[in-house]
Amino acid sequence: MRIWFKVFKDNHLLMDTTIEDTSADSRTHKVFHALEECCYIFNLSQPIWLESAIKDFKRYARARFTGDAFMDEVDFDYLEIHVIEED
C-alpha cells in the first residue's frame, strides 16, 4: 500500500511525502502506521479522525484533516491523505 500525504496552505502545496507499507497488517493498521510516520516526518501531532474524515476516507480513499483535527496549533489549512496504491 502506498499513501500520499500533502500539506496545503492557501491552495499551495507546502510539503508532501509518500509512505509505502508492504507488511501483512490490515488496511486500517497500515493507514494508522503511515499517518503516524507522516506526522513524525512533518513534526506534527497526530490528528483526530473526525466523522467527516472517516466517511470521506471510506468512500474516496482520501481524507482531509483541518486545524480542528489537531490538538496543537497548526500553520497550514489542511493535511490530506490519499491512498494511491492498494495491495
Secondary structure by P-SEA (a helix, b strand, c coil): cbbbbbbbccccccbbbbbbbcccccaaaaaaaaaaaaaaaaccccccccaaaaaaaacccbbbbccccccccccccbbbbbbcccc
